[in-house]
C-alpha cells in the first residue's frame, strides 16, 4: 500500500513537471509568434514603401503609364 502511494506521488510529480514544461513551451511559442507577426508587419510596410508590394496588374499599369509618358 505504501509503495502504491509513493508510485502515485511520483506519477503526480511527473505529470506536474510535464504540464509545466508544456506551459513554458506554449508561452515561448506565443512570444515567437508575436515576434514573427511584428517582423511581418515591418516587412510589408517596407515593401509598400519601396513599391515592391504591387500586384502584377499594378506593375502593368505603371509600366504603361511610363511608356505613355515616354511617347509624349
C-alpha positions in Angstrom: 0.0 0.0 0.0 2.8 2.4 0.9 4.6 1.6 -2.3 1.5 2.4 -4.3 1.3 5.8 -2.6 4.9 6.5 -3.5 4.3 5.5 -7.1 1.2 7.7 -7.3 3.1 10.6 -5.9 5.9 10.1 -8.4 3.4 9.9 -11.2 1.7 13.0 -10.0 5.1 14.8 -9.8 5.9 13.7 -13.3 2.6 14.9 -14.6 3.1 18.3 -12.9 6.6 18.7 -14.4 5.3 17.7 -17.8 2.4 20.2 -17.6 4.8 23.0 -16.5 7.2 22.1 -19.4 4.2 22.3 -21.8 3.1 25.7 -20.4 6.6 27.1 -20.8 6.8 25.8 -24.3 3.4 27.3 -25.2 4.4 30.7 -23.7 7.6 30.7 -25.7 5.7 29.8 -28.9 3.3 32.7 -28.3 6.2 35.1 -27.9 7.9 33.8 -31.0 4.6 34.1 -32.9 4.1 37.7 -31.8 7.7 38.5 -32.9 7.1 36.9 -36.3 3.9 39.0 -36.7 5.7 42.2 -35.8 8.5 41.3 -38.3 6.0 40.5 -41.0 4.2 43.9 -40.5 7.5 45.7 -40.7 8.4 43.8 -43.9 5.1 44.5 -45.5 5.4 48.2 -44.6 9.0 48.3 -46.1 7.8 46.6 -49.3 5.0 49.1 -49.7 7.4 52.0 -49.1 9.8 50.6 -51.7 7.0 49.9 -54.1 7.6 46.1 -54.0 4.1 45.2 -52.8 2.4 45.8 -56.1 0.3 43.3 -57.9 1.1 42.3 -61.5 -1.8 44.4 -62.7 -0.4 47.5 -60.8 3.0 46.9 -62.3 1.5 46.7 -65.8 -0.4 49.9 -65.3 2.7 51.7 -64.1 4.8 50.4 -67.0 2.1 51.5 -69.4 1.9 55.0 -67.8 5.7 55.3 -68.1 5.6 54.2 -71.8 2.9 56.8 -72.4 5.0 59.5 -70.8 8.0 58.5 -72.9 5.9 58.6 -76.1 4.8 62.2 -75.4 
